[in-house]
């Protein structure tokens, strides 16, 4: 197949990125255009041209994984340019950058801010050594602070808190609102206004309405009625009868169901129309006005409590000397804003900023970047800022990523002389895949103009269709309508699993070629189950899936029951759960026999077999289960908690059972539970804290379900869309076509200049059933919601763009045969009209489990086979060896010790020379090596400079400080050696060069041994320099060697010849150039023992 590709249509832009360094750029790069690659190429090109220096660069991304990828891409770009560089100056700059690449900051924005604060703790007004709270730790501390705050304010008689409780609002109803307020600490929220509405004039209106409604009701409501009004009639009648007329909360509790009533007229025996008119009129005239005032009143109370609680939590963090991610950003921005000297110093240190995925930037992050790239006149320093992003992939508004901020920064760059560049070439997808995006999205993006949506830039595919086998590039997977709920998703998941299995079985694909995406997270478990049923290895990503896994929920419930042995509810859940599987009749039988459903309660004991049989007959299977739980309770009290959980998993066989699932997903989650429990214990938590932590992780971005073998590549990847940005796969399947749940809007933030005004609707999950209940909201919330809805709808379309641009070769869009049910991917429907239907064959599975052979002969054979497998596994398939272990077999003296050379081969016993100075040991050798390295890197260093360095190098080994003077004498003697003049005049010099080379089995290791298996030999070359006739390699030795007798060079070289041989081989393998000479620098004697030339 042809691999030739056309030149990208945006090549001129790409050339400008690596050549124009005097201008700030915002690069808008479409999907698959190589954003990170372009950024890394600019960084390397700037190094080559002498514009940038590594220590003055900061590259900021938004995930740790992206930061690691960027650093690797930068190193690759440097190495590529070094291979192609012609001039000596360019080569020197590139080599220096590679040698000092660790001085480049490449990390997340939060890591960058933490780095700045640790540099300037006094200016930032933070205590040195502050603790950074990750997502999980911040969540746990915030929840604990909220509980403590509520308890303290209730005890103190806080007016707003007591009024909220009187209004029927529980503290847990404010949990989600408190999280929003804390995540937006830079926002000044509208505190609301309004007193409690007067219920007195409204009650007569309610009673009059109820009398009219009662007169219209039929004698009996039909049993099959679906009319909402009839279903709640009796409950509302009770609320009306017993509601307190002096409490507005009682009236609100009644009226909240009548704001938007629904009447099914056919169940009212001819009065349906009258009932509908009556109910609608009551809603408009009475229910809606009162509830609007009531919610405004509750909103005012709630906001007063929430802002107070936010300040309380901030004080908790300060007392603990801990900062969360919001603190890192806010404190850094405040420091840069209020401290001009710090701003100037950091601008001098970080002269060039490179920002990746800029569309995910929040307002505080943007302020930090602009402050560091700015000048004191309010502009931006030319060439200081290079920003890469794609506004069409801005999909994290719920994490404060703001498309408005992107647009403002873009305008700021252009206003200060910078430019906006467009990258449209797509290197990822085949033309047939790009056709979907190019046809579907122009009208969708065009319908929502700025600022809600950016203009669409068509993808320009670089790849050719001939690169892969012919076939469809976009296909539909249409499934019969299976009804509402999860049934349709289950049918769809099974069909996807069959397709994947058939493709792999036919040899056309590997499991790692498939990426399955859903719009939301709740149905990920259905897909995972379908894959497991067909023994397909799968890796699931998506915060919340871990804690919702059945085995994790069951184990969390067990820990909860063990934490409180008197909790019967948790105990019953454990007994009825997957660990014991007991039925309600069995639990009832246990109680009837006199058993107590408390783990700590005494259990009947027996000694005689007949008595034991009677007890088992009387109490049933619950009795041994309770005894097992008591033994688990004993483990948690007698062992460290992580060890106790380990023992529980081992003794129950639960972990072994979970490991039998394909890819070990369930086992991986159970091991992850043990790790989480261990982390809780290390933080000072107990059993109850560990149980809570497994539930707390649900809302954490760090709570990922890990497989038993993390990093395994040949697995199907399954995730929600927010996790997929930046990823790609040969085949992408867009699943869960009918499940389109949109969360209610809760917050609207309006930014004007440096101020941010927030409007919050306080809502909570319904205490019964599903959905959300509005607790309180501003009077003008409808206007705020309408404005925010435009941003949310635009982001939904951008999510579709992400979904449609992940595939390299084939994009599969699932859909239902019932057109109205296709909600998630409905915008793709017109394009799918011309797409082929995906063929999903039936997959034959094994026809049931075979009967196990447990005969003695079979068991003996199994034991023998297991032992043979273990024996094979114990045989090493590779080995690793350090060069410093390579010695002449005839020598046994150790390097760095106090031994002298001697033995039969030397002809006489030797002791240390009279001029021998200084101690021995590894620390002494490290000190001398460090001083010599500094002398090479800084030829003009004086003895005073080396003395200061020596004292720094011996901070952890103060016993060497009395010998520093002697060490400096040795180093100065080396600097006068003949080879040192060659080093100073060499074309290229390298010090402390690490290497690793592979020695195949059967090849010599250089010390008389032969590698029995492939062996990686690793080490560090002390000094390599290019003399006139080629490379020379030297190794420093600080041993007490026969340094002063040149006739003993043979002994020295025999001892260390294996090392020198490996150094030579490694250098020649890496550089492709020959080594002319290699030798040993005898530091104590100030001379060099050169190996004879080959």
N, C-alpha and C positions, 0 to 999 in steps of 0.2 A: 504494500500500500504506500502511496505517496506521502512523504513527510514534509515536502516543501511548503513553506508558508509565505504569505504575502507580507510586504513591508507595512507596518501599522500606519494607518492614515494620520495618526497624531505624532508621527516621528519627530516632526519639527519641535513640538512641545517637549517631547522627551529629551531632545538634544539641548533645549534651553534649560531644562532642569539641572543638567550636569555642566553647564557652562556659564550661566548668569548668576553670579554669587553676590552681586551688589544690590539686589532687590529682594524684598519680602514677597513670598508667594503663598497663595492659597490654591492648592491643587484639588480640583473636584474630579475624583477618579471613579468612574463607573464600575459596576461589578465585574470582577475578573480582569481588571486592567493592570494589576500589579502595583497596588498602592505602596505596600511595604518595600517591595523591590525598588521602586523609584526613589523612595526616601533613602534607602541604604546606598543606592548609587550616587545620589547627591552628596551624602556624607563622605563617601570614599573619594569622589571627584574633588571635593573641596580640600581634602587632605593632600591629594596629589598636587593640586595647584598651589598649595601653601597658604590657602585662605583660612582653613580651619586648623585647630589643634585639638587633639583628643580630650585633653583635660579641660577645655573650655566649652565642650559640647554636652548637651543634655537631650536625650531622646526619650519622650514620654509617650507611653501607650496606656491602655485602659484595662489590660489583664496581664497577669504574670506570664502566661503562656505567650502572649503577643510580644512581651518584652524580651523573652528568651529567643523568640524567632527573629526579632529585629537585630539583636546582638549578633546572632549567627549570620544573618544576611549581610550585616555590615562587615564582618570578618571575611566572608566570602568575596564581597565586592573589593575589599582591600587586596586580598590575595590575587584576584583576577587582574586588577590594575597593576600590581607589582610584576606579574608575569609579562604584561604588555608594555610596561614603562621602558622608555629608551634613555631618558636623561638621568644622570647620576643624582641630581637634586631630587627628582621625583622618587627615585628608588629609596633614597635615604629617608625621605619623609614618610613613605609608605611603610618601610621597615620599622621605623620608630613608632608609628601608629599601631602596628601589629604587636610590637613588643610591649607597648603601654596601653593595650586595649582595655585592660581592667580599670583604667582611669576614666573611661567613658561612663557617664551615668546613663543607664538604660533601664527603665522600670516604670511602674504605674505612677499615676499622679499622686496617690497617697504615699507611696514610698518616697517620691521626690520631696513632698512636703515634710515628711518625717525627717528626711536627710537634712533639709534646710533648718528645721527647728532644733535638731541635735547640734548643728553647727552654731546656732545663735540662741541658746535657751534663755539667756538674760534679756536680750532684746525682745524675744517672743513672749516673755513673762510666763514661762513654763519651767517646772522643776526638771533639772537634768535627770536622765534615767526614767523618763515617763514610760508608762505601759501603753502599747497600742492595742486597742480592742478590735478584734475581728468581728465579723458579722454575728457569729454565734455568741461570743462573749458579750458583745454589746446588747444583743437581744435579751440574754439572761439578766444582765445587770439592769437593763431598762425595766424589765418586768418586775424585778425585785424592788427597784426604786419606786415604781408605781404602787406596789402593794404597801410599802412602808409609808409612802406619802398619804395614801387613803386612810390608813390606820391612824397616823398622827393627826391629820386634819379632822377626822371624825372625833377623835378623843379631845381635840382642842375646841370643838364646837364651831368649826368653820362655817360661816353663814351660807356661802355658795354651795358647799358640799352638802349641808343638811337640806337646803332647798332642793337640790337635785334629787336627793333620796326621797324627799316628800313628793316630788313630781313623778316618782316611779322609775327614775333612771338609776340603774345599778352601776357600780364602778366598772364592771366588766363590759358594759355597753359602750364605754369610752376607750377601750383598749386600742382599737384601730385608729381612732382619732388621735390618741396620744402618740402613737407611732408616727403619724403624719406630721404632727407638730414638731416632734423631736428631729425628724429628718429635714425639717425646714427651719433651722434655728436662725437663719439670716432673714427670715420673713416676719414682718409685723402683721399678725392676723387681726382681722376685723373682730372686735370684741362684741359686736351686736348691740342691740338696744331693745327696750320693751319690758314692761312689767307684766306680771301674770294677768291674763285676760279675766274679766269679771264673768263668772259663770252664772250669776244670779238671773240676768235677763234671758239667758239661753235655755235654761232648764224648762221653762214653760213651752218654748218652741219645740223642744225635743219631745215633751209629753204629748203635745198636740199632734205632732207628726206620728208618734207611735200609736196613738188612738186611731188615726186615720188609716194607718197601715194595717192595724189589727182588724179593722172593719172590712178590709178588702181580702184578707187571707181566707183560703178555703178551709173547710172544717178539719181536714187532715192533709198534711203534705205528703205527696207520693214518696214511697220508699226509694224509688229510683231517681229522685230529683237530682239535678245537677245545678240548680239555681243557687248561686252563692248567698243570696239574701235568705232563702228558706233554710239553708244549711246552718246559718248562724242565728236564726231567729230566736230560738230558745235561750242561747247563751246571752244574746244582747238583751233579751227581756229580763234576765236575771241581773245583768249589769245595771239596767235602768231601775229595777225595783230596789236593789240594795246599794246603789251608788250614793255616796255622801254628797248632799246638795251644797255643802259648804266648801267642797274641795274641787278646784278646777281640774286636778289630775283625774278625778273620777269621770268628769265630763269628757276630757280628752281621750280617756281609755275607751269610752263609748263611741265618740265621733270619728276616731281614726279609721274605722272600717267603713264609714259612710261618705268619705271624700270622693271616691270614684266607684260608686256601687255598680254592680252588674246584675241585671234582672233577666232571667230566662222566662219569657212571657208564657210559654206553652204550659207551664206547670201551675198557673194561677187560676184555672177554671174560668176563663173569660175576662178576668180583671187584670190581665197582665199589662195591658197598655196603660191603664190607670195607675197601676203600681209603679211602672217605669216613670211616668210623668211625675208622680208624687216624690219618688226617691230622687230623681234628678233635680227637682226644684229644691228639695231639702238640702242636697249636697251643695248647690250653688249658693243658696241664701243663708245657710246656717253652718254646715260642717266645714266647708272650705275656709270661710273667713275666720272662724274660731281657731281651727288648726293652724292656720298661717300665723296668727298672733301667738298661739301656744308654742309653736316650734321656735319662733323668734325669741320668746322668753327663755325657753330651755337652752337655746343656742347661746344666749348671753351668759347664763349660769355655767354652761359647759366650758365656754371659752375662758372664763375667769379661772375655773379649776385647772384646765389644761395648760394655760400659760404659767400658772403658779407651779404646776407639776413639772413643766419643762425646766423652769429655773431650779427646782429642787433636784432634778436629775443632773443638771450641770454642776451643782454644788457637790453631789455625790461623786462625780468623776474627779472634780478638783481635789477632794479629800483623799481619794484613792490614788491620785497622781496618774490618772488614766485618761487617754484621749481616744475618741472614736473617729471614724472617717470624716464626719462633718467637722469635728474639732480641728483635725489636721488642716483642712482647707481654710476654715475660718481664721484660725490663729495665724497661719502663714499669710493670708491676704491682709489681715490687720497689721501684721508686722511690716509688710512691704508698704502699706498705705501710710502708716504713722511714723516710720523710722527712715528718713531720707538717707542716712549714712549706711544703713543696712541695704537699702535698695541699690545704692551706688556700688557697694562692695559686691553684692551678688550679681549685679549686671556685669561687673568686670570679671567675675569668676565664670559665669555661665553666659558667654557671649553669643552663643548660637543655640537656638532652641528648635527642636524638630518634634512636631506633634502629629501623632498618627491617630486615625479614627476620630477626627475632630468633631464629627457630627454627634458624638456621644458626650460632648463637653457640657458641664453645667455652668451656671453663671459665675460661681466663685472660682472655678478652675480657669475660666477665660480671663478673669481679673488678674489672676496670678501670672499667667503667660504674658499678658499685655504689660504688666508692671515690669517684668524682667526684660522684656524686649523693647521697652520704651526709653525715651530720653526725658530730660528734665523740662523740656519745652512742650511736653504733651504729645509728641509724635512717636514714631517707631524708628529705631535705628535701622538703616538700610542693611539688608542681608542678615538680620538677626533672627528672623522668624520664618520657618518653613512649615506650613500646615498642610496636612493631607486629610481628606475626608470625602464623604459622599452623602450629601443631604438627602438623597433618595433612600438611604439606609439609616436614617435617624429614627430609631424605633424604641428608645428608652426614655420616653417622657415621664413614665412613672418613677424613674430614677433621677429625675430632675434634668435630664438632657433636654435642651430647649432649642428648637429650630429657630426661634427668634434671636437667641444669642449667637448662633451660627451666622445668621444673616448680618447681625450688627458687627461681628468681628470681621466678616468678609468686607463690609463697607469700610471699616476702619483701615484695613490693609490697603484698600484701593485709594482711600482718601489721603493716605500718607505716602503715596508713590509706589505702592506695591501693585501686584497684578494677580488676577484670577486666571488660572490655567485649567483647561479641560482635557482629561484623558478619556477617550471613548473606545480605544481598541480593547477587545476582549480576547484574552489568551486562554480562557477556561473552556468555553462552550463551543460546540459545533454550530455552524450557521443555522441549522434547523431548530436548535434549542433557542438561539438568540431571537429567532423569528417571533416566538411567543411574546417576549418582552417588548419587542419593537412594534408589534401590532396592538397589544392589549393596553399598554400603559400611556401612550401619548394622549388619548382623549381623557383618561382618568386623571392624570396629573394636570392636564390643561383645565379641567373643570374646577379645580381648586387652585386659585392663583396665590401668589405670594401674599402674606407671609406663611400661609399654612402649608403650601406645597411648592417645591422647587420645580423649575422647568425640566421636562424629560429630555435626556440626551440619548439618542439611539446608540445601541451597542454595535460596534464594528468588529465582527468576528475575524480573527487572524487565522484560525485553524481552517483546514479544508475538510470537506465531507469525506474525502477519500482516505483520510487517516485511519478510519475504523471501518469495520464491515458495514455493508449497506443495511438499512433498517429504519424504522420510524425513529424520530427524534423527540416527538411529543406524542403520547398515547393516553387514552382514557381507560379507566377501569370502572365500568358501570356495573353496579350490583343491584339486585332486586330489592324493593322496599321491604324492610323488615320491621316497620313500625317505629314507634317513638322510643326514647330512652337509649340505653346502651346496646340494645339488640342489633341495631344497624351497624354500630361500630364493631361489634363482635364479628358479624358476618364479613365486614370489610377487612378486619385484621386477619381472619382466617384465610381469605383470598390472597392477601398480600404475602402471608407466610407460604402459601402453596406456590405462588409465583417465584418467590426467592428460592425455595427449595428446588423447584424444577430447573431454574436457570443454573444453579450450582451443580445439580446432578448431571445436567447435559454438558458441563464443562465450559459453558459460555461465560460464566461469571464466577467470582469468588464472593464469599460472604462480605468481605471488606469493601466490595464495590457498591454496596447499597447503603443509602441514607434515607431513613423514613422520618418524615416531619409531620407534626400535628400543630394546629393553631394554638391549642391550649394544653395544659398538662394533665387534666384528670383522666383522660383515656389512654395515657401511655401504658398503664398497667395491662389493659386489654391486649394491646399489641405484643407486649412482652410475654404474656401468657400464651398467645397464639404461636409465637416463635418457639417457645419452650416446648409446646406440645409436639412440634415437628422436629425437635432436637436441633434447632438453629441457634448458634451462639449469638447473643445480643448484648449490647452495652447501652444502658439507658442513662441519659443525661436530662437534667431538669430539676431544679430545686423543689423539694417537697416529695419527690417520688420515693426517696429513701425512707422517710418516716412513715409513708403510707403503705409500704410493703407489708404483706400479712405477717411475715416472720418477725419484722421489727416491731409492729404493733403488738403482737402477742408477747414478745419479750419485754417490751415496755410495760405492759399490763402486769406481767409477772413481777417485775421489779417494784411496781407500785404496791402490789399486794404484800410483798415481802417487807417493804418499807413501813407499812402499817399493818401489823398482824391482826388488828381488831377491825379491819375494813372488810365487811362481808360482801359489799358490792364488787370490789375488785377481785375478791376471792372467787365469787361465783363466775365472773367473767373468765378467770383463768381455768377453772374446772370445766366450763362449757366450751373453752377455746380449743385450738388445734393441739395443744400440748397433752390434754387429757381426754377431750372429746366426750365428756359425760353428759347425759341427758337430764332434762328436768325431772322425770319420774325417779331417776336414780338419786338426784339431789334431795327430792322429797322423801324418799325411803330412808336416807341417811338422817334427815331431821326427825322423822317419825321414830327412829330407833334411839333418839336422844342425843345425836351428834350436834355439835355447834359449828357454825360456819365461821370460824375464826382460826387462823393458822396457829395462834399461840395457845389455843384451848387444849386441855388434856384429852388424850385419846384412850379408849379402852385397850388394855393390855391383856395378853394371855400367855400361858406357859404350856398347857396341855394341848395336843393337836385337836382333840375334840372341842375344846373351848375356842380355839382359833377358828375352826370350821363354823361354829355357831355364831361367832362375831361376824365373820365374813358373810354368812347367810343373812344376818340381821341388818348389818350396816351397808352391805353391797360394795360395789367397786369404789365408792367415794372414800372409804376408810384407807385403803393402801395409797390412794392419791394424796390424802391429807398427810399420811406419814412421810410420803416423798417430799411434800412441800415443807414439812417441818425439818427434814434433813437439809433442804435448800436454805431454810432460814438459819440453820446452824452454820452452814458454810459462810453465809454473809456476815455472821457475827464472829467467826473464828479465823477467817482468812481475809487478806486484802481484797477489796471489792472486785478489782479486775480478775484476780485469781479465782474468786468465787464464781463469777460469771463464766469464766473458762471451764471450771469444773462442772457447772450446771449443764453447759452445752455438751460437754464430753459424756457425762453420765446419762443424760437423757438420749444421747445419740442424735440429737436434733441437728447438730452441725454436720455430722456424717450424712444424714439424710438430705440436707440441703445441698451438699456437694455433689449429689447425683444428678442435679439439674444441669442442662446444657450450659456450658461456659461458667458454671458455678456461681451464677448471679446471686442466688439466695445465700449461699455460703459466704460470698464476699460481703454481703450486707451484714450478716451476723458477726463476722470478724470486725467489720467497721463499728458495730455496736460496742464490741470489747474495747476498741481504740477510743471511742467516745467516752466510755465509762472511765477509762484510765485518765483521760484528759480532765474529766470532772473531778476525780479524786486528787489529781495533782494541783488543782485549783482550790482544794480544801472542801470540796463537796462530799455529800454522802449518798446513801442509797436513793432517797427521795429526789435529790438533785439530779442523779443520773437518770431516773425515770422521767423527770421533767425535761431534761436536755434532749431526750429522744423525741419529744413532742415539739420542743422549741425550735428544732432545726427545720421544721416545716417551712418557715418563712425566711430561711437563710439562703443566701446565694452560694454558700459553701457546702450545703447539704446535698451532695451528689451521691447517687447510688453507684458504688464502685464494683467492678467484677472481681471474681476470685483472683484473676491474673490481670491486674491493671497494665495497660499498655499493649495488650494483645491486639493485633491489627486485623486479623481475619475474622472479624465479627460484624454483624449488622449494627449500625449505629441508629439509635432511636432517640429522638429529642423533640422538644417544642421549638417553635420558630425563633424565639429570642436567643436560644442557645446556638443556632445554626449560622449566625452571621459570621462571615469569614471562612466558613467551611465549604467543602465541595466534595463531589463524589461522581463516579461514572454514571450511576443510576440514582435518581432522587425520586422518591414516592411521596406525594402529598396526600396524607391520610386524614381520617376523621372528618369527612366532608360535611356531615350533618350536625356536628356539635359546635355551635357558635354562641358561646356565652360571653356576654360583655359585662364587665363589672360596672356598677354604678359610679358616676362621677362624684368625687368627694372633695376635690380641692381645685381652686383656681388661683393662680399667682400672676399678678400684674406688676411688671418691672418698668420703672420710670427712672432712668439715670441710675443712681446708686441705691435707690430705695426699692423695696419689694413689698407689695401689699398683698396679703393672702385672704381668701374667703373660703371657709371650710364648712362643708355639710357634715354633720355628725351622724353617722349611721352605724348600725351593728347588724350582725347576722340574726335572723329571726330565731327566737327561742324555741319555736315549734315550726316544723316544716322547713322549707327552703327559702332562699331569697334574703333580701336585706330590708331593714326597718329604719326609717328616718327618725332619728331622735330629736335633732334640732337643726335649723338652717336659717341663714339670714333672710329677711323679708324679700330682698331682691335676688334671691338665689337663681330664679328662673333665667334672668339675664346673664348671670355668670355661667350658668350651665350651657346656655345656647352658644356663648362665645367659646367655651372650652370644647364643646362638642365638635366644632370645626377642626380643631387641632387633633382630636382623637380620631375622627374619620380620616383625616389626611394620613395619620400614622398607620391606620389599618391598611390603607392602600400601599404604604411603603413596606409594610410587612409582607404583602402579596408580592411586591417587587423582589424582596429577599427570597421568598419561596421560589419564585420563577427563575432565579438566576444562579441556583446552586448546582444544577446538573451540568455535567461535562458532555455526556453522550445521549442520555435518555431521561426525559422528564415524564413521570406518570402521574396523572391527576385522577384521584378517585372521585366518584360521584354516585348518587342514587338514581335509580330509574324514575323515581318520583321527582320531577323537576323542582317542585316547590321546596323539597327538603334539602336541596343543595345550597347551603348558606355560606360555608367557609370559602369555597373556591368559585363562587358564582360568577365573578368577573371573568374567569377563564372560559366560561361556557361557549360564547360565540366562536372562539378559536378552536375549541374541541369539536365543533361541528364538522371540521374537515380532517380531524385526527383519527387514526385507526384505533380500533378497540384492542385492548391488551388480551392476549390469549392466556388464560389461567387454567392449566390442566389439573385434573384431579391427581393427588399424590397418594400413592399406595403406602400405607404405614404398616408396621409389623402387626400381624394378626393376633395381638394379645401377648401376654407374658408367658414364657415357657415355664413349666413346673421346675422348681429348683431341685437339683440332686444333692441331698444332704447325707448320703451314705458315707460310712467311714472311709471307703476307698476314694470317693470323690473329695472328701475333706482333706485327706492326706495328699492327694494330687494337687489340690489348691494350695496347701501349705508349701509343698515343694516348688510349685510354680512361682509363688510369691517370694520365697527365699531366693530363687534364681534371678527373679527380676530385681530384687534388692542388691544382689551381688553385682549384676550388670550396672546398676545405677551407681554403685560405689566406685566403679572404675572411672577415673578422671578422663574427660575427653579433651581437656586443655589444661594448661598450667601457666602460672605467672611467676616471673623470677626477676629479682633486682640485679642489676649489673654489679652492685657492691658485693654480692655473694659469689661472684665468679673469682675463683682463686686457683692458683697452681695446686694440684693435689699434694705436692710435696711440702707445702707450707701450711702451717696451722695457726700462726700468730694472727691476732685480730687487729683490724685497722682501728686507730683512734684509742687503743688501750695503752697501757704502760709497758707492754712487752717490747723487748728488743729483738732484732733479728738474730738468729743463731741456729745451730743444728748441724747435722752431718754435712749438708751441702755447702755451708759457709766455711767449713774447714776449722773453725774455732768458735768458741763461745764469745759473744760480743755483749758488751754493756753499752749504755748510752754514752755518747761522746761527752768529753769534758765541757764542750761549749753548748750542750743541749740545754734549752731553757723552756720554761712554761710547763703547765700541766698537760695531761692528755685528755682523751675522752671526746665524745661527740660534740659537746657544747664548745669546747676549745676549737675544734675543727670548724664548727659553724661560724664562730667569731672570726677566724682568719679568713674563711671563704667570703664572709660578708664584707670585710675590709678590702680584700683584693677585688671583689666585684665593684665596689665603689671607686677604687683606684682606676679601674678600666673605664668606667662610665664617666668619670670626672678626672681627666688627666692632670688638671691643675690643682687637685686637692692637696692641701698642706697637712703636716702632721697634726696640727690643732683640729682640723676638720675630721681627720680619721679618729682622733681621740674622742671628740664629741660623739661620733657615730658608734664607737666602741662602747661608750657608756650607755648609749641607748640600747645597743644590742645585748647588753648584759643586765638589763633591768630584772629579768627573771632568773639570772644566774649570778648573783652578787659575789659568789665565791671566786669568780674569775677576775674581778676588778683589780685586785693587787697585781695581776699579771698583764694588765693592759699595756704597760710600757714595754715589756718584753715582746708582746705581740706586735706592737708598732715597729719595734726594731726588726723583727722578722720580715714584716711587710716591706719596710724600706730596703732591706737587703734584696728582696725579690725585685723591687723596682730598679735595682742597679744591675740585675742579671742581663746577660746578652740578649736573651729572647725578648725582653721587655722593649728594647729599642725597635725590634721588628714589629711588635704589637702596636706601638705608637705610629709607625709608618705604614701600617697595613691598610689595604683598600676597604676591608670590612672586618669588623670585630664583633663577636657574639659571646655573651657570658651567661652561665647558668642556663643552658639550653636543655629543656626536658625532651625526652624522646621515648618511643616504644616501638619495637620491631618484632615481627613474627618470625620464629625459627621453626621450620617444618620438622615433623618427626623424622628421626634418623640423621638429622644434621647436628654438627658439633655446636655446643654452647660456648666454646672458647676456653673452657677450663678443664678439658679432659673428659667431661661428661657429654653424653649424646642425648638429645631430646627424645624421650620415649613417646611423647604426644606433642602436638603443636603447642609451642611455648611462646608467650609474650615476654620479651626481655625489655625491661624499662630502666631508665636511669637519667642522670643529668650530666651533661658535658660542661665542665668548669670553664674552659676557654677554647674558642675556635677562632682563628684569624687567617685571612688570605694573604700569604706572603707573595713574593714575586713569582715563585715557581709553583704555587698552589696552596691548598689548605693545610694548616697545621692544627693539631689538637693536643691540648695539655690538660693533665689532671693533677690537682693539688693534693699533696699528701702531707699531713701534719704528724704522722706517726713518729715514734722514736726510731728512725731508720739509721742504717750506717751511712749517714749523709755525706760525710767528709772524705770518703774513700772512693774515688772513681772506679776502682777495681771491683766494687760491689754492685755496680749498676746492673750486672747480669742477675744478681739475686733479686734486686728491686723489680726489674722487668719480668722476671719469672713469676714473681708473686702477683703482679698486677697485669700480666700480659693478657689474660682473658678479658679484663675490662677494656683495655686499649683496643683489642680486636673488635669488641662489640661497638665501641665508640666509632671506630673507623667505618665499620659496616653500616651503622645507622646513618652516619653523616653522608656517606656516598649514596645510600639509598634515597635519602630525602632530597639532597641537592643535585644528584646526578653528576657530581664532579668528584675527581679522585682526591684522596688525602695523601699528601706527599710525605709527611712525617707525623709521628705521635710520640708523646713522652710523658714522663712523670716529673713534676716540679717538687723537689724535696725542700719543703719550706724551711725546715730547721737547719738545713745546710746551705740554703740560698743558691742551689744549683739545680740543673735539669739533667735527668737521665733519659736520653733519646733512644727510642727503639731503632735497631738497625734497619736501613731501608730494604724494602723487598726487592 
